[in-house]
Amino acid sequence: MTLPPVFQDWFARQGWQPHPHQLALLGAVGDSLLIAPTGGGKTLAGFLPSLVDLRDGAARRGAVHTLYVSPLKALTADIGRNLARPIADLDLPVRVEDRTGDTSHSARQRQRADPPHILLTTPESLALLLSYEDAPRIFAGLQRVIIDELHALAESKRGDQLVLQIARLQSLNPALRRIGLSATVENPPALARFL
């Protein structure tokens, strides 16, 4: 898959060139692991396939299209702000919301009734979401799970919990694709096995 012209134009207006790993994830057909230093465009690479899909009308109303999981709830807020820019600049019909321990009760209720296209969360909040009886409806249209800071979750109790959650999501949608994002690590094959 190539970067659609509207996205190419957006990169050019920012004075940027797409990184090779951003284009590679755009065309990836299976699960992917991206290991790169901070500031290397990993996060945008992870979300770019979803933004292209959602621009092309792949969103299913009432179901999450892309789930972003981070071990840090503060990171979900940062990612939401970072995604707001391309979504606004490209006038994409995409709603992004976060779901953490800080999310208000009314927002949580609304998200269950009308889930956003992209949901940013933590393993603990995802566990709660998956415990609801309407979880199959909420995640019926799920296409991608982006796991950020994968190195911080691997080989931990939180990581074990996340593996079970991803297995549950995969049972709801067998075509689900996993994208792992990580800083530079000593043993990339071990991280790939975890993903």
C-alpha positions in Angstrom: 0.0 0.0 0.0 1.3 3.4 -0.9 0.7 6.6 1.0 -2.4 8.3 -0.4 -1.7 11.7 -2.1 -3.6 13.6 0.6 -1.3 12.1 3.3 1.8 12.8 1.1 0.7 16.4 0.8 0.2 16.6 4.6 3.8 15.3 5.2 5.1 17.8 2.6 3.2 20.7 4.3 4.9 19.8 7.6 8.3 19.8 5.9 8.6 16.1 6.5 9.3 13.0 4.4 7.7 9.7 5.5 10.2 7.4 7.2 10.7 4.0 5.5 9.3 2.3 8.6 6.2 4.4 8.4 5.6 3.3 4.8 6.5 -0.3 5.7 3.9 -0.5 8.4 1.4 1.1 6.0 1.8 -1.9 3.7 2.2 -4.6 6.4 -0.3 -7.5 6.1 0.3 -9.2 9.5 1.5 -8.4 12.9 4.4 -6.0 13.1 7.0 -5.0 15.6 8.7 -1.6 15.2 11.8 -0.9 17.3 13.2 2.6 16.9 14.7 5.3 19.1 12.5 8.0 20.6 11.6 10.7 18.1 11.8 8.4 15.2 8.2 8.6 14.2 7.1 5.2 15.7 3.8 6.4 17.0 2.7 8.0 13.7 3.9 4.8 11.9 1.6 2.7 14.2 -1.4 4.9 13.6 -0.9 5.7 9.9 -2.6 2.5 8.6 -5.6 3.2 10.7 -5.8 6.9 9.7 -5.7 5.8 6.0 -8.4 3.1 6.6 -10.6 5.5 8.5 -10.3 8.2 5.8 -11.4 5.6 3.3 -14.6 4.8 5.3 -13.4 1.7 7.1 -15.0 2.8 10.3 -17.9 0.8 11.6 -20.3 2.9 13.7 -20.6 1.9 17.3 -17.3 -0.1 17.4 -13.7 0.6 18.0 -11.5 0.4 14.9 -8.1 0.9 16.6 -7.1 0.2 20.2 -3.9 1.8 21.5 -2.5 0.3 24.8 0.2 2.0 26.8 1.6 1.2 30.2 1.4 4.9 31.1 -1.9 6.7 31.3 -0.1 10.0 30.8 1.1 8.8 27.5 -2.5 8.2 26.3 -3.2 11.9 26.7 0.0 12.9 24.8 -0.9 10.5 22.0 -4.4 12.0 21.8 -2.9 15.4 21.4 -0.4 14.2 18.8 -3.2 12.5 16.7 -5.4 15.6 16.8 -3.1 17.5 14.5 -3.2 15.2 11.4 -6.8 14.4 12.0 -7.7 18.1 12.0 -5.3 19.0 9.2 -6.7 16.2 7.0 -10.3 16.7 8.1 -10.6 13.0 8.9 -13.9 11.7 10.2 -12.1 10.2 13.2 -13.0 10.4 16.9 -10.2 9.7 19.3 -10.8 9.3 23.1 -8.8 8.0 26.0 -10.1 5.5 28.6 -8.0 5.4 31.8 -8.6 5.6 35.5 -9.0 9.4 35.1 -11.8 9.1 32.6 -15.1 10.5 34.0 -18.0 8.2 34.6 -20.2 10.0 32.0 -17.4 9.7 29.4 -17.1 5.9 30.2 -20.8 5.4 29.8 -20.8 7.4 26.5 -17.9 5.3 25.2 -19.7 2.1 25.9 -22.8 3.4 24.0 -20.9 5.0 21.1 -17.3 3.9 21.1 -14.7 6.2 19.4 -12.9 5.1 16.3 -9.6 5.1 18.1 -9.5 4.3 21.8 -6.4 5.0 23.9 -6.1 3.0 27.1 -4.0 1.1 29.6 -3.9 -2.7 30.3 -5.9 -2.1 33.5 -8.7 -0.1 31.8 -8.8 -2.6 28.9 -9.4 -5.4 31.4 -12.4 -3.6 32.7 -13.7 -2.9 29.2 -13.4 -6.6 28.3 -15.3 -7.6 31.4 -18.5 -5.8 30.2 -21.2 -7.9 28.6 -21.3 -5.6 25.6 -17.5 -6.0 25.0 -18.2 -8.1 21.9 -20.2 -5.3 20.3 -17.7 -2.6 21.3 -14.8 -4.5 19.8 -16.6 -6.2 16.9 -15.0 -3.9 14.3 -11.5 -3.8 15.9 -8.9 -4.0 13.2 -5.7 -3.1 15.0 -4.2 -3.1 18.5 -1.2 -0.8 18.9 0.9 -1.7 21.9 3.3 1.1 22.8 6.3 0.8 25.1 6.1 -2.9 24.5 9.5 -3.4 26.1 8.1 -2.1 29.4 5.2 -4.7 29.4 7.0 -7.8 28.2 7.9 -10.3 30.9 5.8 -8.5 33.6 2.5 -9.3 35.3 1.0 -6.4 33.4 2.3 -7.9 30.2 0.8 -11.3 31.1 -2.5 -9.6 31.7 -2.2 -7.9 28.4 -1.5 -11.1 26.5 -4.8 -12.6 27.9 -6.6 -9.4 26.8 -5.2 -9.5 23.3 -6.2 -13.2 23.1 -9.8 -12.3 24.0 -9.8 -9.5 21.4 -8.4 -11.9 18.8 -11.3 -14.3 19.6 -13.7 -11.5 18.9 -12.0 -10.6 15.6 -9.6 -13.3 14.3 -8.4 -10.8 11.6 -7.1 -8.4 14.2 -3.6 -7.1 13.6 -1.1 -6.3 16.4 1.4 -3.5 16.1 4.1 -3.4 18.8 6.1 -0.2 19.3 9.3 -0.2 21.3 12.4 1.7 22.1 15.7 0.0 21.3 16.0 -3.3 23.1 18.7 -5.8 23.7 16.7 -8.9 22.5 14.3 -8.0 19.6 13.4 -11.7 18.9 12.1 -12.1 22.5 10.0 -9.0 22.1 8.6 -10.3 18.8 7.7 -13.6 20.5 5.9 -11.7 23.2 3.9 -9.7 20.6 
